[in-house]
Amino acid sequence: MRGLLFLAIIALIVIAVGPAVRAWRARPPRAVPPRRDELVKDPVCQTYVLLSRSVTTEDDGVVTHFCSPECAARFARGERRA
């Protein structure tokens, strides 16, 4: 009989304290790390440039990234390598 009473008291304590323990142990949501900018290679001068700062052209659905408008113009004239 004492064992049953002891188990009932333990069960009540767990029920009463459980939500507080779960709230205490809950971790705040992880912050999403900032997306890193991708590097792309200029086909004319072979320089790597950040995608967000590149000069972009599209020809027949093919997107090409350049380090500068000058390299984009050279590419358009057919000069592929510096």
N, C-alpha and C positions, 0 to 999 in steps of 0.2 A: 504494500500500500504506500509506503514511503517512497519507493522508486517511482510509482506512478505519479505521485504528487510532485516529485522532483522533476520528472519529465514535463509535466504540465507547466511548471514554473519556467523551465528553460524555454519551452515553446512560446510562452507569452513574452519572454524577454526578447527572443529572436524576432517575433512578429512586431514588437514595439520598436526595437532598435534597428531592425533591418533596413527600412527606407533611409534612415539617417546615415547608416554606414555606406549604402549604395550611392547616395548623393555625395558623400565625402570622397569616395573612391573614384567617382566619375571624373574623367579627364575632360578638360575643355576641348572642343573640336580643334583639330590641327589646322593651322593656317596653311592655305595653299601657297606653295613657294612661287615666287614670281617666275614667269616663263622666261627662260633664257633666250636671247636673240640668236638666231641661227646664222652661221657664217656661210656665205656663198662665194664661189670662185668666179672672178671675171675671166671670160674666155680670151680676151685680147691681151691683157698684161699679166694674167695669172695671179692677180692680187686677191686676197680674201677680204671681203667687206661684209659688214652687218647687213642682214636682209632688210631691216627697217630703214637703212640709209642707202640702199643700193638704187641705182637708176635701172628701171625695169622696162623691157620691151617685150612685145608679143608678136610673133610672126607665125601664121598658120597654126595657132594654138600652142606653139612652143614658147614658153616664157624664159627669157634670158636676163640675167642680172649683171650689171656693170658697176665699176667703182666710180665712174664719172660720165658726164655727157660726152666728153671727148672719146672715151673708149666705145661708147655706144655708137657714135658717128663712124669711128674707124671700122667697127664691126659691120655697120650698114654698107660701107664702101667695099667690104670684102677683105679687109686687113684682119686676119685672124690672130696673128701673134705680133707682139711688140718687137 
